[in-house]
Amino acid sequence: MIRAKDLASGQELDWTGQTVGVWVDAQDPTPEELARLRAAFPLNRLALEDALEQGHWTRAEQYPEHTFVTVRSFAHPEQPDEFTERVSIFAFAPAPDQPCGAVLTHSRSGTRALGAVWAQVGREAVNTAQEVTYELLDQTADGFFLAADALETQVDTLEEQIFRSPRFNPVEPVFDLKHLLGQARRLATDAREASALLGRQTSLHAEQVRFRDVQDSFTRVGSRLDGLRDSLSSLLDLHLALQGQRMNEVMRTLTAVSVVFLPLTFLAGVWGMNFEHMPELASPYGYALAWGSFLLVGGLLAYSFKRRGWW
């Protein structure tokens, strides 16, 4: 599918090969549509190969024909998972008679950032090729912030479950989150490097400021993700510490019970000896005396342990 908009007015166009002052968006183009695009735009061969490659990661490059950047982000930042989406941007420099330039974007089925910026074209701040490129990167950074918020919520939920449920085992969800955080960190770092490269290669101060701004956004996202990764490591340490504490409490209880029954076992062993002359055995109150001794000794030991907080 190919659609187009006039950069100056934001109006939808029936694209017939126009390459000046226009944004052409190609989503999963057919071979015939791709041939039309190559005939209309001077696309660098290496850049086009990167755009068509399925698993290509984020990168940016300045070619003689155009500026090229391909950026990958989470497909569902509100509930981040392993699914990602990618948009490739071909930004053509403006001509003296056409200050807007031209933009060609390529994606499989559109992206969250692409849909947001497409609706903004024609406004005062989004009507040139460089501004469209900046807005696409900026919207991508906003998506990473949403993903960081969602991951932060999941980390807080895990922490609460660890405290509330002694039998909860957080190892598997923690490592799943670590995997997502590592992926998000790589995506954000690559996008930051691409933004920094675009900022260094542009000669206009206003554009340098824009790309430094989006670079700073990706840097802050990376810092948040690093903090979340450290929090997950702390959660594992906390889980192990709590497990050790609970094990110590169990062992302390078992030890207290063993100590209570130790003298009772001794008394039972003494009265269980097979001597002929044992006064307690002949006494009519011997059985009651034995039970009284058991209860008294056990009760005193249990009370002593409870008072000291050992039980």
Disulfide bonds with the S-S distance in Angstrom:
none
